[in-house]
Amino acid sequence: MAIDMCTIFKAAIRAALPHAVLVVDHFHVVQLANTAVTEVRRRLTVQVRGRRGRKGNREWELRNRLTRSAARMHSSQLDPMIDDLMALPQRLGAPILAAWNAKEDLLDVLALARTHPDRTVIADRLFRFYDRCASSGLPELERLASTIETWWPQILAFIRTGITNAGSEGTNRVIKTVARDAYGFRNPESQRLRTRCATTRKSRGCLNPA
């Protein structure tokens, strides 16, 4: 069963379905890693510049690129980003780059899903992530590593099974979007009809081009 990284969900499933295999959806792991990178960047910007980041501060201008996966970035974007971070003051650019590298190490671990990896491959990549977090001296990365360690059995289950709740998450997002577009519903029947129409478009034959 795929779940968010929530101890309440975990406890409820353990009580209702004690034999179920729990799987942490990788989306939430990636989101957690990106949050750690953002927190490092914001904290160091305030410490070094004495204020929040803004236009003209290179680390602020790179904020969106820092949360993208290196595997989805072209070298024309990746190499200049690393050069720009290294060109920043040492106590600002180096920690941000370390946090970004740790995030990428964690993504390398998750990338093993659905590839049937050997235990040693998983262990090597996981050790590289933990070592990076420990050597960085950044509290945000230490907290991230601690969270990954706590949820590692469920993350490992994702690597082995590749199970994700992306479908249900997408449906839930569509339902919320429909409710916002309607500025809320007073009639539960109307809400049920509108959400069913929005979430079954692809499966309804009249809208299927084939």
Secondary structure, 3 states (H helix, E strand, C coil): CEECCCHHHHHHHHHHCCCCCCEECHHHHHHHHHHHHHHHHHHHHHHHHCCCCCCCCHHHHCHHHHCCCHHHCCHHHHHHHHHHHHHCCHHHHHHHHHHHHHHHHHHHHHCCCCCCCCHHHHHHHHHHHHHHHHHHCCHHHHHHHHHHHHCHHHHHHHHHHCCCCHHHHHHHHHHHHHHHHCCCCCCHHHHHHHHHHHHCCCCCHHHCCC
